[in-house]
Amino acid sequence: MPASILSDASRYVFSAIREEDDFAEDLRRHGKKVVKLSSGDPALYYPTPKYIIDAYTEALRSGRTTYSRSQGVIELVDAVVERYRKRYSLALSEEDVIVTSGVAEALTFINSALIDPGDRALILRPYYTQYPVAIQMFGGRFLAGDYDEEDDWNIELDGLAKLLKKGNAGRKGIKYLLITNPNNPTGTVLPRKALEEVVGLANEHRILLISDEIYDEIVFGGARFTSVCELAGGMPYLVLNGASKAFDATGFRIGYVLAPEGDRTSNEIKRKIADYCRVRLSANTPAQYAIASAMANGAEHERTVRELVNAIERVVDSAMKLLGENECVRAVKPNGAFYIFPKIRMDRLRFKDDREFVHALLKEELVQTTRGSGFGAPDHFRMVALAPKDIMDDSIRRINGFCDRHSR
Amino acid sequence: MPASILSDASRYVFSAIREEDDFAEDLRRHGKKVVKLSSGDPALYYPTPKYIIDAYTEALRSGRTTYSRSQGVIELVDAVVERYRKRYSLALSEEDVIVTSGVAEALTFINSALIDPGDRALILRPYYTQYPVAIQMFGGRFLAGDYDEEDDWNIELDGLAKLLKKGNAGRKGIKYLLITNPNNPTGTVLPRKALEEVVGLANEHRILLISDEIYDEIVFGGARFTSVCELAGGMPYLVLNGASKAFDATGFRIGYVLAPEGDRTSNEIKRKIADYCRVRLSANTPAQYAIASAMANGAEHERTVRELVNAIERVVDSAMKLLGENECVRAVKPNGAFYIFPKIRMDRLRFKDDREFVHALLKEELVQTTRGSGFGAPDHFRMVALAPKDIMDDSIRRINGFCDRHSR
């Protein structure tokens, strides 16, 4: 056999988010109490609402345990159609909705469907860890625009316009532009105006726009979320979403792709993604029925998601205040999702890089976070603001003490 | 945008098994009663055993709804380790077991981890529909050896030896040899001696051997199943398996990969597959706990799987007898899994090909089967022998009448 049996493309496959999990587990095995601020998992601290568990149990009891429709059980597809009608006044047909095993599976299918070796796709930095992996898995390369930290992590539009112009000039062009709104890891909710400009740019350069909107219901007091589907009508675009965050049901692994338009490109994509779904037979069946039922139960959902968002906002507010006392870090206040993404002032600290910072923080303070370089933004780290306020506050105090101790 | 936005590789992505599903659904919407003999889904006719549903419900009630360990929850990993210790006297460590969302996800990860564009992998024809797709998705090409219908669908060993010799002579070699035992679509349980020769060939040519053994518990009276893990110790190999068939839990989507050896190649593969798992976060969490619990409940499992296998064997026996009355088809009797894969004597029938045969059979007799060409074996069709005996017998009688009517 050759020196290594692994493919070239596979070397890009890794997850910074979970790279410290084994070390954290080791610490736990040695009796240490690690606070996990690395997993964007509301169900870790806020149990999945009882009405959803009941619906899941009911699906199991009534025999929903077979393989199911590959593109998603019709009950869930219809619930998604109804969700978008009510929430965004969007008219979807059943064929426009495709259910996947989390947004993660959707990203794999979309990139396989679109990316040939050497193809390029455009993402914005800091990016969710899987985006470059999913492109590179298929031999593609990613171009990166920027969210601008100095402008509250809004999209750096001039740079994006230049990249689109330059990148799209070649024979093959750019396959798609992928944005995240609200953002992971920065927690930014994009202003409608910025979004309008992005849609305009995609349209002008005739580039498929993909918007990952998995946090669309996790938006804090002052901010207002706009979906790409409210602006992009008439051009090909995809929306990624799922039940993990808004329905507090991460372990169910229910995501979906919307391809709302009926143009040739949109039709090609939705038919092909359906083929990918057929090849893997189906997503978890009872979980789909559970989410279908949960989506149809508007009153319970409104109540539980409001409680969740209010709780997260309180935790974020308090964490931001405490972080403000730390002169070695500086964080833009998030207005959605549940992440805080501070910049580390490396010049004031005795660490080589963010990886060393995050590892030492876990080792010394038992607080697990994620290095910013995993999101394409070195000298940052990501904290998940889902732990209860007292635990989160205590973690920030430990981070502050840790920075004090290691400052130069 | 270009003429088509889709990638070149994506044109290989389709599933013959599910290609008639939409047409069958249309027929149902028009009040027709379609018998589905196209889905290898025991749970369609034999409800998932109650003790497994209870375990699933218990997992949900006790809050197992978060993301979980990417390579599989330890409880399930340990249950798999114990299953292989008891059943095959195999000593596995926890790192050797990786849980996936069905074998389908495992195949995607393995092929992405191993296949660069232009790489080749060796499968045997007739093959499960996903095998070539998973290779071609990553720009790879497949070479195909043969199961020999004239020899009860055993492996055509001389041809395989030649292919290995020739295919492995180039600079890059063949990345792996994948076999299926018991087989889908032929229902063949490979004799131990044939398996020994395959293991010998893989070893001689230093090629990674992968054995898909998802049907290892579905074996009829006379046959004896041998796992590759009983023979391949000392060389790198992978076993694919899962809960779908033996635990009658298809809709849970729980599969797993075993990499039992500790050599460099095996270690590289298991570490890299774990990376793929981390990128997609986790498989469905409560389903993993349900299967962990079910695997640990040996008595209930033995009872329910024995009932299932006995029922399938009765259905197969009767179906084979009735098929024997049809002079336009000829089927080798399966000794495992739940498929019958008859050869269509096209010379006696007025159909262009197996696709036309299968489509007309669905349209005229409301019996949905799958065309053999989808498995790389034209002039065949696959029937799933899971419907109750009276329905299955009636379907075969309809097939016999259909062939009579269309014979020339």
Interface residues (C-beta under 8 A of the other chain):
Chain A: M1 P2 S4 I5 L6 S7 D8 A9 S10 V13 F14 S15 I17 R18 E19 D21 S39 D41 A43 L44 P47 T48 I53 Y56 T57 L60 R61 G63 R64 T65 T66 Y67 S68 R69 S70 S101 G102 A104 E105 T108 S112 A113 L114 I115 D116 P117 D119 T129 Q130 V133 A134 M137 F138 G139 K172 G173 K175 R206 I207 L208 P236 A249 T250 G251 F252 R253 T265 E268 I269 K272 D275 Y276 R278 V279 R280 L281 S282 A283 N284 T285 P286 A287
Chain B: M1 P2 S4 I5 L6 S7 D8 A9 S10 V13 F14 S15 I17 R18 E19 D21 S39 D41 A43 L44 P47 T48 I53 Y56 T57 L60 R61 G63 R64 T65 T66 Y67 S68 R69 S70 S101 G102 A104 E105 T108 S112 A113 L114 I115 D116 P117 D119 T129 Q130 V133 A134 M137 F138 G139 K172 G173 K175 R206 I207 L208 P236 A249 T250 G251 F252 R253 T265 E268 I269 K272 D275 Y276 R278 V279 R280 L281 S282 A283 N284 T285 P286 A287
